[in-house]
């Protein structure tokens, strides 16, 4: 079952990131589950975060979907560990943020997110089951394709091949995603 395999793969990446970076240095965000509204997304990201939260991201202070999304971008861009080191976020199903584009003032959510992530000192692992859409978004935003060109769906395909006894070898998300501990 592809859905179960996707969940297992994401969980393995989370476990590896936490083991190698420390649970205090990385945060998993299940966008598919928490991105019902920009306000709910902000609350979910901040509530479960091991990182310092500045006043700019206080959920009670936001008065509109636009303000909530801006506060979330500010948090993702500026969050840091208790030691002041860059944060690492795994944004699972990042393409699902597109649902925010129906809210007033949020027409280009995905492009704004990419720009904020690119300008941030933090580290981000983005997953999507929509590989072609993700590549097109990166290309249209003027960003280079991910290096290596591997997204979650491609990792899933490699895992499926491995389960069938294929030539993939041991699963190592760091090799695939070029994520290394600091």
N, C-alpha and C positions, 0 to 999 in steps of 0.2 A: 504494500500500500504506500503510495507516494507521499501522502499526507503524514503518515507515521514516520517515514524515513526523513522527511523534511524536519519534523519536530526533533527527532533523534540527532540529526546532524547539527541543528542549531544548538541543542543542549550540549553536545560535545564541544562545540566551539566556545560556548559560555564557560564550561568547566575548564577547558584548556586556558582560556584567557584569565580566569580567576586563579588558577593554579600557578601560572607563570608571572602574572602581574600582581596578584593579590586581590582579594575581594574588595578591598578598600580603594583599589585603583581602577576598577572597571564597573560598568553598569550595563545591564541588559534591558532594552526597552522593546516590548512587544507592541509595535505600532498597530498591527492588525487588531489587537484587543483593546487598546486604550485610546485610539484616535477617533473617538465618536464626535467630539467637538474640540476646538483648540483649548478651551478652558479645562476640559477633562484631561486632555493630553498633558498640559502644563502641570496639573495636580499630580498625575500619575508619575511623571518624570521626576518631579521634585520630592514627592513623598517617599519614593523608594530609593532615593539617591544616597550613596555613601559620601558624596562630595559636599563641599561648602556651598551654601545657597546664599547669594547676596540679596540685598533688598530689592533689586530690579526684577527679581523673579518671584516675588511673593504673590501667590494665587489670589489672595484677598484684594490686592491692589488693582487687579485688572478689571476693566469696565466693558471690554468688547472682545470679540474673537480676534481682531487684529492685535490688540494689546496682549492678549494671551499668547498668540503665536510669536510676537516680537520678544516677549519675556522668555519664552521657551528657547528661542534662538540665542538670546543673550546668555541664558544658563548653559546651553550646550557649548557655546563658544568660550565661556569664561570659567566654567567649573574647574576646580582643581582638588587634589587630594589634601588631606590634613597637613601634609608635608610641603604643600605648594607645588607639587609636580603636576604635569598635564594629566587630564582624565582620559580614559578610554571608554567609548560608548559602542555597544553593539546595537545598531538600530535595525531590528528585524522587520522585514516587509516594509521597507522605507517608501515604496511606491504607493502604499495605502494612504499616505498623507495627501494624496490628490483629492480625497474627499473634502478636504478643507477649502478647496477652490470654489465651492458653492456658497461660502460665507462672504459677506460684504468685505471688500478690501483685500481679499486673499486669492486673487486670480492667478498668481504665479508662485504658489507655495513651494513647489519642488525646486524651481530655479533659485528662489531666495534661500532655501535650506542649503543647497549646494554651495552657494556663495558664502554663506555663514560658516559652513564647515571648512571650506577652502581657506578662509581667512583666520581660522582658529588655530591656536597652538596645540589643541587637543587632538586625539587620535580617534578615528571612526572606522568601524567595520559595518558596512551596509549590506543587507541581504534583500533579495527579492526573488519571487518565483517568476517574475516577468523580466527575463534576461534581456530580450530584444528592446523592450521599452526602457529599461535602465540604461543600456548602452546608447540608445537614441537620445535620452535626456542628457546624458553626459556630453555627447557629441554636439547637440544643439546648444548647450550652455557654454560651448567653447572649451570644455574640459577635455583632457586626454582620457582615453579609455582607461579603465582600471588596469593596473599592472600587478600581477599578471591578469589577463582578461578572464578572471574567474569570479563568478558571483555564486550565490547560494545554490541556484538551480544546477549549475555546472558541477558544484561539489556533490550534490545529490546524485547526479549521473555517474560520477566517479565512484561514489559509495555503492550504488547499485551494481556497477561492474565488479567492484571488489567482492561484494556478497556472492556474486555468481562465480567467483574464483578467477576473475580476470587479472590482468597484469598490473594492477594499480599499486599493489604493495600496501604498507602500513599507512593509515590515514594520519596526516599531519597538517592541521589547519594552518600552522605557521608557515609551512612550505607553500601552501596554496595562497594564502592571503598576505604573505610578507609581513606578518605581525611578529614582532620580537619584544621580549621584555626590555624595560629601560635599563 
